[in-house]
Amino acid sequence: MTTVTAAAPAATLAIDGGTPVSAKAVPFMSTAMTESDINAVLTVLKSGMLRAATKCAELEARWAKITGARHAMTCANGTVALQLAYEPLFACGDEVLVPAWSYIATVSMVVARGGVPVFVDAIPGTFQIDMADAARKVTPRTRAIAATHLYGCPVDMDAVQGLAAKHGLKVIYDAAQAHLATYKGKGLGAFGDVVTYSLYATKNLATGEGGLVTCNDDALARTIGLLRSHGETDKYLHEVVGYNYRMNDMAGAIGLSRLDRLEAQTEQRRRNAARYDAILARIPGLSAPQTTPGAVPVYHLYVAQFDPAAFRCTRDAFCNALKAEGVPTAIHYPRSLPEQPALSKWDRKDTPVAFSLKNRVFALPMHHDLTDEHFAILEESLAKVAKAMRA
Ligand SMILES: Cc1ncc(COP(=O)(O)O)c(C=O)c1O
């Protein structure tokens, strides 16, 4: 194990011409298909039934059971999953409380619906929506809360549901990054009006493109099902105006095949996170992500925080130095949502934590294929760069 000692001189960083900790980079993610994934797709291809059929239906049934929801519906991706959730739950002109720190789709789909996003600040340690700030921002026009279980960590759902109950608000949870996460012993499907998921190529459960929507209300599930497929109730009979947001059975087959491994892979992610937590606890100036009390995260991303005051370099320079040692990182996200040109119209400059996170966060490699050897490289590289860059 590498320890950071004040006495020994810092080794020359690879970025400055020194020897890298590893000539071969630690893989940032693991997205490889197995033979069984490939065979599952081949079976669909050979059947000639490419549209949403039995594979999608089976994925829906299994997803509902796993997440503890009454209904699960596949759809084309996590963005339209949000659209399908938002359309029945609030109207044009309604205010929706949204996280200032999230992926853009959580908020852009509020705008696409004609809603008015009201940005809520983030909690510094967990990165999740700060429900104390949300409570301050409720107005008579507020209709819904859209909360993201960011990086795979559930938000404080007691606080979300409490605020929603107090003001009669609808709740949509964006669980695009939180497959199989739990809160107070329950699957995410037990909470809120609608929960949405992305099955994008890099997600914990990935079908390339794909999405899932869950809910517990029969009438709402029927509406979402109609919106997903042209409002069609019978062949060429259209009850409402809808869309084609359907998934297909090739994606469904990949999802089912990979779902067999998801639980074990998620456990591996959790073990990896515990190893990172221990490594970061030994490096002043870097901190591990904190977890919402009662939540069991799934670490879609493992996002550490960099304290600019503790180092003589920026976060980006620190990450570039890590990369040279063999440790790739990624920034989720380089700016807060109110700072996005597409959303700046709704920026009230009242989300300071989210504004500051952009200079502090960095994601370390996180996936089910990280090995002891990878962790040796990760630990040595983090310690080496931190020592050389210390303020
Ligand atoms: C939090 C969050 N919401 C929504 C989405 C959108 O999902 P998709 O890319 O499947 O449309 C993503 C995808 O990255 C996401 O991370």
The ligand as an SDF file (V2000), in Angstrom:
LIG
                    3D

 16 16  0  0  0  0  0  0  0  0999 V2000
  -29.5680   11.5770  -14.9550 C   0  0  0  0  0  0  0  0  0  0  0  0
  -29.9090   11.2800  -16.3820 C   0  0  0  0  0  0  0  0  0  0  0  0
  -31.1410   11.5350  -16.8330 N   0  0  0  0  0  0  0  0  0  0  0  0
  -31.5080   11.2660  -18.0830 C   0  0  0  0  0  0  0  0  0  0  0  0
  -30.6260   10.7310  -19.0000 C   0  0  0  0  0  0  0  0  0  0  0  0
  -31.0560   10.5220  -20.4070 C   0  0  0  0  0  0  0  0  0  0  0  0
  -31.0100    9.1960  -20.7850 O   0  0  0  0  0  0  0  0  0  0  0  0
  -30.7980    8.7820  -22.3370 P   0  0  0  0  0  0  0  0  0  0  0  0
  -29.3940    9.0950  -22.6990 O   0  0  0  0  0  0  0  0  0  0  0  0
  -31.0870    7.3140  -22.3320 O   0  0  0  0  0  0  0  0  0  0  0  0
  -31.7840    9.5430  -23.1260 O   0  0  0  0  0  0  0  0  0  0  0  0
  -29.3190   10.4400  -18.5810 C   0  0  0  0  0  0  0  0  0  0  0  0
  -28.3340    9.8720  -19.5250 C   0  0  0  0  0  0  0  0  0  0  0  0
  -27.1620   10.0950  -19.4420 O   0  0  0  0  0  0  0  0  0  0  0  0
  -28.9530   10.7230  -17.2490 C   0  0  0  0  0  0  0  0  0  0  0  0
  -27.7170   10.4760  -16.7960 O   0  0  0  0  0  0  0  0  0  0  0  0
  1  2  1  0
  2  3  1  0
  2 15  2  0
  3  4  2  0
  4  5  1  0
  5  6  1  0
  5 12  2  0
  6  7  1  0
  7  8  1  0
  8  9  2  0
  8 10  1  0
  8 11  1  0
 12 13  1  0
 12 15  1  0
 13 14  2  0
 15 16  1  0
M  END
$$$$
